[in-house]
Amino acid sequence: MKVGDLVRYVPTSRVWDDMWKDYRGLIIRNMEGWPALGGYDKRVVVLWMNGDQQTIPERNLEVVSVSS
């Protein structure tokens, strides 16, 4: 994943995550690894289509469209 990619949120196993399953956003920044269980977690900053920004692990995102 890189800056400019269009991504969608991929729900985890938690029930309340389903309400965000159709969210789309643009990656606006890549972050270095963050400490997590078993190593480091790569994170990105996403600008969601509703105007919110969020720092989120890459593992919770799926690329919808790759930027050129």
N, C-alpha and C positions, 0 to 999 in steps of 0.2 A: 504494500500500500504506500501511496505517495501523495504529496500535497496536490490537490486538485481532483482527486478521485471522488466520484459520487459513491456513497456507501449507504447501506441500510443496517439497522440494528438487528442483531440476531439474538432472540430471547434465550436466556439460560433456562434452567429447569424450574426457576421460581415462577409461581402462578401469576403474580402481579406484573411480571415482565411482558406478558402477552399484549398489554395495551400499547406498548411501544414497538411492536414487531413490524409495523409499516412505516416507521420513521425513516426519512431519507435526509442526508446531509453531505456536506463537502468537507474533506480533510483540509484544514488550514495550517496545521503544524504537526511535525513529527517530534516526539519526545524520546529522550534516551530511556533506557530501561529503569524501571522502578522496582525496589525490593518487593518480592512476593514469595509465597511459599514455593520452595524448590528452585529458586533462582530469581531471574528478573523478568518483569512483565513489560513488553513494549506497548507504549501508549501513544495515542494521537489526539489532537484537539479537533473536534468536529463542530462545524457551524450547521446546526439543524435548520430545516426549512421554516420552522416557526420563529427563528431569530435567536434561539438559545445557543450557547457554546458549552461544550462539555469535554472534559478529558476522560477518555475511555480506553480500555485495553483493546488492542487489535483483535483479540480472540472473540470479542463480542460484535464484530463488524463483518460485513460481506460486501465486496466490491460489486457495484451495479454497473458502473461505467468507468473505464480507465481514461484519465486525462492524457492528452497527446503532448 
